Amino acid sequence: MRRDATFIGVEVDDDAAVDAALAATLAETCPVDIYADAGGRVEIVEPNVDECILCDMCVAAAPPGAVAVHRLYEGPAVDA
């Protein structure tokens, strides 16, 4: 998880990060381009993380526990 972010922290489980289908799904699903498909691997696009609109689409698209979105300013994590 990015530690220097101001508002949002995003985590992808290590095993899920190498799932080519998940990489493509997350890259297509995220409306603010936080995820990229880096040759079949999930890449978090760091400059876009604080643009997260907390839509939870990435959590819904991923297997349970694969993706977590943390509100760094308050409130609990949004987990699958």
PELINHU-V32805 format. One record per run of one state. SS is the DSSP state (@ for helix, = for strand, . for the rest). FROM is the first residue (numbers start at 1). LEN is the number of residues. If there is no record, write none. Layout:
SS_FROM_LEN / SS_FROM_LEN
This chain:
._1_7 / =_8_5 / ._13_1 / @_14_4 / ._18_2 / @_20_10 / ._30_5 / =_35_3 / ._38_4 / =_42_3 / ._45_1 / @_46_6 / ._52_5 / @_57_5 / ._62_5 / =_67_5 / ._72_6 / =_78_2 / ._80_1
